[in-house]
Amino acid sequence: MIRPLLPADFAASRRVAVDAMTALGEEMPEETPEVTARGVARIAHLQRTDPGGAWVAEEDGRVVGCALALVREGMWFLSLLMVDPAHQSKGLGKQLLDASLQTSTDRSWILATTDPAALRRYRRAGFDLVPCLTAKGTVDRALLPSTSVREGSWSADGEAVDDITRTVRGAGLGEDLPYLEETGVRLLMADRGYAIVRPAGLVSLAADDPGTAAELLWTALAEAPAPVEIDWLAHDQQWAIDVCLDARLPLLKGEGHLFLRGQPPMSPYLPSGSLG
Ligand SMILES: CC(C)(COP(=O)(O)OP(=O)(O)OC[C@H]1O[C@@H](n2cnc3c(N)ncnc32)[C@H](O)[C@@H]1OP(=O)(O)O)[C@@H](O)C(=O)NCCC(=O)NCCS
């Protein structure tokens, strides 16, 4: 049975997501209370802002799948689609995706894993596949240039962050902005660009021009622990590919791919896997 995701489902939905990603072979951080709380907070945030895009699959009274989609200023983004490994390939993923697509708009997109079942589902739902590479490794710190990027402040720079995001992807961050601040992620600011980073690495990066984006990415690389990972390197992010190569990071097969349905290409942009 597919039904709306309710607050009582947060913890079970988080469990399904962890189990599905682990079965896919994803390296998951150790499930400490903080990691669990962060995962649950993400689900709670999106269920609150976008209840129409939040669904679970239930079998014998147990949550065995979930989907979360957000809409910001006319742009739809799929944040999560997970089915418990023991219940996959029985059509639940399609039903969950169809339910969350009820709020989809003419500018919709998805950041997919490499799961063949996911790639099949998204293309069958009419999304265009944009293959991506991942850069992963240890940055040669002797190569790090100095940049004019400064520490940002959510209260002082929030409006600029919203504005830059709107320019790049056609939709601001809206209610995701206070959520990001609450999660304690850091903001790095340039004149017309920003990078959001957390201790594990880059969350997202947007700028008005490739030069500014490159400066921000260099700064994010300098801040990240080794090994660093930069995902979503699609054909229209050559500026980021160049920075990764200059930092002597190897380009590897993608940890995920991009799917677009009416959403124009977004560059220079390295999106957040959970918020688009
Ligand atoms: C992706 C996922 C949500 C799909 O859920 P599901 O319940 O298995 O999906 P469905 O049964 O509706 O559809 C799966 C489709 O992929 C096909 N499929 C399954 N395994 C496959 C494989 N190894 N290669 C190719 N196709 C495959 C199935 O035949 C089915 O296609 P069909 O309905 O046209 O026959 C689920 O597999 C999952 O949780 N994966 C791990 C997490 C993940 O990657 N999520 C996507 C996040 S972007």
The ligand as an SDF file (V2000), in Angstrom:
LIG
                    3D

 48 50  0  0  0  0  0  0  0  0999 V2000
   15.6110    2.3560   -7.1720 C   0  0  0  0  0  0  0  0  0  0  0  0
   14.5620    1.7030   -6.3030 C   0  0  0  0  0  0  0  0  0  0  0  0
   13.8900    2.7410   -5.4320 C   0  0  0  0  0  0  0  0  0  0  0  0
   13.5160    1.0660   -7.2140 C   0  0  0  0  0  0  0  0  0  0  0  0
   12.5570    0.4290   -6.4050 O   0  0  0  0  0  0  0  0  0  0  0  0
   11.8880   -0.9480   -6.8690 P   0  0  0  0  0  0  0  0  0  0  0  0
   10.7340   -1.2300   -5.9910 O   0  0  0  0  0  0  0  0  0  0  0  0
   12.9390   -1.9680   -6.9880 O   0  0  0  0  0  0  0  0  0  0  0  0
   11.3840   -0.4710   -8.3320 O   0  0  0  0  0  0  0  0  0  0  0  0
   10.3750   -1.1740   -9.3320 P   0  0  0  0  0  0  0  0  0  0  0  0
   10.1610   -2.5970   -8.9490 O   0  0  0  0  0  0  0  0  0  0  0  0
    9.1660   -0.3200   -9.4610 O   0  0  0  0  0  0  0  0  0  0  0  0
   11.1660   -1.0230  -10.6920 O   0  0  0  0  0  0  0  0  0  0  0  0
   12.4550   -1.5220  -10.8560 C   0  0  0  0  0  0  0  0  0  0  0  0
   12.7050   -1.7190  -12.3290 C   0  0  0  0  0  0  0  0  0  0  0  0
   14.0820   -1.9420  -12.5480 O   0  0  0  0  0  0  0  0  0  0  0  0
   14.2360   -3.2160  -13.1250 C   0  0  0  0  0  0  0  0  0  0  0  0
   15.4660   -3.7500  -12.5580 N   0  0  0  0  0  0  0  0  0  0  0  0
   15.6700   -4.2510  -11.3250 C   0  0  0  0  0  0  0  0  0  0  0  0
   16.9620   -4.6000  -11.1840 N   0  0  0  0  0  0  0  0  0  0  0  0
   17.5770   -4.3040  -12.3440 C   0  0  0  0  0  0  0  0  0  0  0  0
   18.8980   -4.4490  -12.8090 C   0  0  0  0  0  0  0  0  0  0  0  0
   19.8660   -4.9780  -12.0420 N   0  0  0  0  0  0  0  0  0  0  0  0
   19.1870   -4.0440  -14.0630 N   0  0  0  0  0  0  0  0  0  0  0  0
   18.2350   -3.4990  -14.8310 C   0  0  0  0  0  0  0  0  0  0  0  0
   16.9470   -3.3450  -14.4620 N   0  0  0  0  0  0  0  0  0  0  0  0
   16.6290   -3.7360  -13.2070 C   0  0  0  0  0  0  0  0  0  0  0  0
   13.0010   -3.9890  -12.7560 C   0  0  0  0  0  0  0  0  0  0  0  0
   12.7490   -5.0220  -13.6780 O   0  0  0  0  0  0  0  0  0  0  0  0
   11.9560   -2.8910  -12.8780 C   0  0  0  0  0  0  0  0  0  0  0  0
   11.6640   -2.5430  -14.2210 O   0  0  0  0  0  0  0  0  0  0  0  0
   10.2460   -2.9130  -14.9000 P   0  0  0  0  0  0  0  0  0  0  0  0
    9.1870   -2.5320  -13.9260 O   0  0  0  0  0  0  0  0  0  0  0  0
   10.2090   -2.1000  -16.1400 O   0  0  0  0  0  0  0  0  0  0  0  0
   10.3500   -4.4050  -15.1200 O   0  0  0  0  0  0  0  0  0  0  0  0
   15.1650    0.6010   -5.3920 C   0  0  0  0  0  0  0  0  0  0  0  0
   15.7280   -0.3880   -6.2110 O   0  0  0  0  0  0  0  0  0  0  0  0
   16.1980    1.1010   -4.4050 C   0  0  0  0  0  0  0  0  0  0  0  0
   15.8590    1.4400   -3.2780 O   0  0  0  0  0  0  0  0  0  0  0  0
   17.4900    1.1150   -4.8140 N   0  0  0  0  0  0  0  0  0  0  0  0
   18.5760    1.5100   -3.9170 C   0  0  0  0  0  0  0  0  0  0  0  0
   18.5170    2.9710   -3.5530 C   0  0  0  0  0  0  0  0  0  0  0  0
   18.5240    3.8440   -4.7850 C   0  0  0  0  0  0  0  0  0  0  0  0
   19.4300    3.7780   -5.5930 O   0  0  0  0  0  0  0  0  0  0  0  0
   17.5000    4.7040   -4.9150 N   0  0  0  0  0  0  0  0  0  0  0  0
   17.4180    5.6670   -5.9720 C   0  0  0  0  0  0  0  0  0  0  0  0
   17.8390    6.9490   -5.4180 C   0  0  0  0  0  0  0  0  0  0  0  0
   18.0320    8.1890   -6.6590 S   0  0  0  0  0  0  0  0  0  0  0  0
  1  2  1  0
  2  3  1  0
  2  4  1  0
  2 36  1  0
  4  5  1  0
  5  6  1  0
  6  7  2  0
  6  8  1  0
  6  9  1  0
  9 10  1  0
 10 11  2  0
 10 12  1  0
 10 13  1  0
 13 14  1  0
 14 15  1  0
 15 16  1  0
 15 30  1  0
 16 17  1  0
 17 18  1  0
 17 28  1  0
 18 19  1  0
 18 27  1  0
 19 20  2  0
 20 21  1  0
 21 22  1  0
 21 27  2  0
 22 23  1  0
 22 24  2  0
 24 25  1  0
 25 26  2  0
 26 27  1  0
 28 29  1  0
 28 30  1  0
 30 31  1  0
 31 32  1  0
 32 33  2  0
 32 34  1  0
 32 35  1  0
 36 37  1  0
 36 38  1  0
 38 39  2  0
 38 40  1  0
 40 41  1  0
 41 42  1  0
 42 43  1  0
 43 44  2  0
 43 45  1  0
 45 46  1  0
 46 47  1  0
 47 48  1  0
M  END
$$$$
